[in-house]
Amino acid sequence: MKVNVIDLGSPVEMMPVTCCRKFQEIPVAGITLEERLVWMFETKTPGANWVMAIRPDFWPSPYMIGQIMETAAGMIITSGDGLELARITVDDKVPVKTVQADSESVHIRYPWDLLAVNEKIVGEIEKDNIQGIVRQNVTIDGIIHLGAGSVLLPGVYIEGKIIIGDNCKIGPNCYLRGNTYIGDNCHVGQAVEIKNSLLMNKVSAGHLSYIGDSVICPLSNLGAGTITANLRHDGKNHKSGVSGALIDTGRRKLGVIIGDNVHTGIHTSIYPGRKIWMGKNTVPGEIVSKDIKD
């Protein structure tokens, strides 16, 4: 199958993640959305005469992938509001049917939707793949992929499924919970806890921080004691501001969305569902109650 991933540009709804990259270039669990979709379909479909045009914001469920594989006359897949997400043609013929994406598929409209995709990818790993170094007194209570040149220092406790890229320094004495991805050349240090989060390349959280249900873009540094809140006191879904409107994220737990090259001062406290744009800083002791953006 020939897979053509549609160029969506840098939609404002995905800020601050798309401040300096196109949508299809967003990395999730070590691979861009475009690369993952191409890999997902080009190597598995039965006919070279099949052509797919697919939006990079469409993450099909296993059921939808099965539907695509079984089609003999092509199909169009739409969202619930009628947006065309994918079109599969066979032998250059017009697809004969239109189907709606099921509820298990993900339509990535906002930055927090990347967490759902990350959860799916990390959640699929089934056995350890350790290419780095695991020091003594490390506890792995789950499944881990550890990249080449990476090291887990004493006192690291890993629970659930975790993917760690190449050349990372993890620990000592930190707590990682699934489903978490940590990219290449990252540093997660003393007394840091990370839960169900996506850290892209060259992110550093060196000391005494909590990162929960968050997305952090490359080259960002969290000062000592940076804390992300991820749960409302009333237990309701979080809301986040997009283009002047409050959007229900659909997530009961949501931390922070941080763009590229952000630096937080020591003891920064961040309200749930807040976003920090590329290149912004906080001062020591700052409380982030609103988005920090251009």
C-alpha positions, -999 to +999 in steps of 0.1 A: +000+000+000+011+035-008+004+058+022+001+095+017+000+114+050-018+147+045+000+179+055-020+197+082+005+224+088+006+238+124-030+242+136-035+267+164-056+241+184-024+221+189-004+249+203+021+250+220+032+216+207+031+228+170+049+261+177+079+250+157+068+218+138+041+206+115+014+184+129+026+152+112+061+159+127+050+156+163+070+128+180+050+104+201+069+075+218+100+079+197+085+082+163+066+110+144+029+106+138+037+104+100+063+078+104+041+057+126+012+057+102+034+048+073+049+020+092+015+008+104+001+003+069+028+001+043+042-031+057+010-049+064-015-044+036-018-071+009-018-051-024+006-027-040-023-013-059-039+001-028-034+038-020-043+055+013-046+092+020-048+097+058-048+126+082-020+124+108-046+134+134-064+101+129-052+072+150-072+041+140-081+014+165-072-022+160-107-028+148-105+000+122-071-013+110-088-047+105-116-031+085-090-014+063-071-046+057-102-065+047-116-040+022-115-052-014-132-022-030-118+007-009-135+029+018-138+063+032-135+067+070-151+097+086-153+112+121-187+116+139-191+151+125-185+140+089-148+150+085-130+127+061-101+111+081-089+085+056-096+074+020-085+040+007-087+033-030-080+000-048-070+000-085-078+037-088-115+030-083-138+052-063-143+037-028-177+020-026-185+026+011-181+051+038-177+041+075-175+061+107-145+057+129-153+037+160-151+051+195-117+034+202-100+053+174-084+086+184-090+119+166-061+141+177-076+176+179-058+190+210-024+186+226-038+164+254-050+139+228-014+130+224-015+113+258-041+089+245-019+079+215+012+077+238-008+054+262-017+031+233+019+028+219+036+023+253+008+000+264+015-023+234+050-034+246+049-069+259+085-078+269+116-061+282+141-047+257+171-034+277+200-021+257+213+003+284+227-002+319+206-011+350+226-005+382+221-024+414+191-016+436+168-007+407+133-022+409+114-029+377+078-039+385+065-040+349+079-039+314+106-015+302+124-006+270+157+011+278+177+026+249+214+023+242+237+044+263+210+050+289+215+042+326+191+035+355+208+045+388+203+030+422+169+036+438+149+039+406+115+023+409+096+015+377+060+005+378+040-005+347+051+000+311+079+025+304+099+034+272+131+053+277+152+064+247+190+065+241+216+083+262+193+091+292+203+094+328+175+082+351+179+085+389+190+080+415+159+075+436+131+084+412+097+068+405+084+062+370+049+050+363+032+038+331+024+045+305+053+069+302+077+077+273+110+095+279+129+105+247+166+105+239+192+125+259+169+131+288+177+135+325+153+125+353+170+129+386+167+127+424+132+124+439+114+130+406+081+112+399+067+108+364+034+093+356+016+087+323+035+114+305+053+121+272+087+137+274+103+144+241+141+146+234+165+165+256+141+172+285+155+176+320+138+172+353+167+170+377+154+173+412+123+170+434+096+173+407+062+157+399+051+153+363+017+137+358-003+133+327+017+158+308+033+165+275+068+182+275+084+192+242+122+191+235+149+211+252+127+220+282+141+221+317+121+218+349+137+236+378+140+218+412+107+214+429+085+220+398+051+204+405+023+198+380-012+193+394-033+169+375-066+164+395-094+188+402-107+188+438-142+181+426-131+151+404-146+166+372-130+167+338-104+193+332-110+222+308-083+241+289-084+274+269-082+272+231-088+303+210-106+321+237-129+292+246-128+266+274-127+231+260-136+200+280-106+178+276-125+146+285-097+138+309-102+135+346-064+138+351-044+163+330-012+180+339+007+206+318+015+210+281+049+225+277+064+237+244+100+236+232+128+252+252+108+262+282+126+267+316+107+267+349+122+283+380+126+264+412+094+256+431+071+264+402+036+251+407+014+245+377-024+243+377-040+213+359-045+217+321-023+247+317-001+253+286+033+271+284+044+283+249+078+278+233+107+297+249+089+309+279+102+309+315+088+310+350+105+327+380+112+308+413+081+302+433+057+311+404+022+298+404+010+291+369-028+296+371-032+307+334-016+297+301+018+314+295+019+323+258+028+349+232 
